[in-house]
Amino acid sequence: MNYRTLGSSDLRVSEIALGSWLTFGVGVERAAAVACVAAALDAGINFIDTANVYGRGAAESFLGEVLATLPRHRYVLATKVFFPMSETDRGLSAAQIRKQLDDSLRRLRVEHVDLYQCHRYDQATPLEETMAALDAAVHQGKVRWLGFSEWTPEQVRAALALPGSRFVSSQPQYSLLWRAPEAELFPLCAAEGIGQIVWSPLRQGILSGKYRPGAAPPRDSRAASPAMNAFLADKLDDGLLTRVQRLRPIAEELGLTPAQLALAWVLRRPEVTSAIIGASRPEQVRENAAASGLRLEAGTVARVEAALAPP
């Protein structure tokens, strides 16, 4: 496993991070989830990403229990705040940040998180209030570093113009099938010392090649799970799945799986610090972790991108 420094922070994180959206405490049975965490640690993954809203605290509680026996320095822990936890608890107000952070620390069974991220931008709260509350959390020792997820470049610039603790990470969606951050977000963040922790680098498993055109999803896949397929069913277009299958021979030539090829493509960018994977089985973790350290030649990158280009 290779490691990279996250933005201007002192955090050294694995190129592959283990995520918990729609999996731990939600769609994956406990024994399998425990095995996934163990496989990640064995593979050298030290970066674990979660959020208070994942399973309404269930993912954090699961990770808190599983990680409790490990020395705190063995893992870098990131969580997030913004989405509703109840009818009244949501957003990035100072009161909500204080409350949700304390609740997250309790569920995670830690005294601090290494990275605390604004899960989205809060239009209902003044940015000055949000940033002041986050800065206070840093000074209280409850948070080491700050990040955001899916903020616009304009919102990022506004936050950077304020005094206090600065963002060191951005968490955008990024993959061969979603390249929007390349245009403006990546250059802005690179200039400001903000690293990218990208989510859905396999487009919820589509880029693994497991979903084939004209065929039902595999029984053990996310698309076949009612608990995990809410954001996936409308993406399984036969035309797209046909193009994804073109990656298979390219991967085979390199001795890789399609998933490893897609992850290596993401990690080729110097702006990307880590790619978050989800998993329901430990063998998926091991396969994806093996993408760390892979380097793709320019010709291979061109072939991969051409294979996915729509007609």
Secondary structure, DSSP 8 states (H G I E B T S, - for coil): --EEE-TTSS-EEESEEE--TTSBTTTB-HHHHHHHHHHHHHTT--EEE--TTTTTTHHHHHHHHHHTTS-GGG-EEEEEE-S-SSSS--S--HHHHHHHHHHHHHHHT-S-EEEEEESS--TTS-HHHHHHHHHHHHHTTSEEEEEESS--HHHHHHHHTSSSS-EEEE--B-BTTB-GGGTTHHHHHHHTT-EEEEB-TTTTTGGGT-S-TTS---TTSGGG-TTT-TTTGGG--HHHHHHHHTHHHHHHHTT--HHHHHHHHHHTSTTEEEEEE--SSHHHHHHHHTTTT----HHHHHHHHHHH---
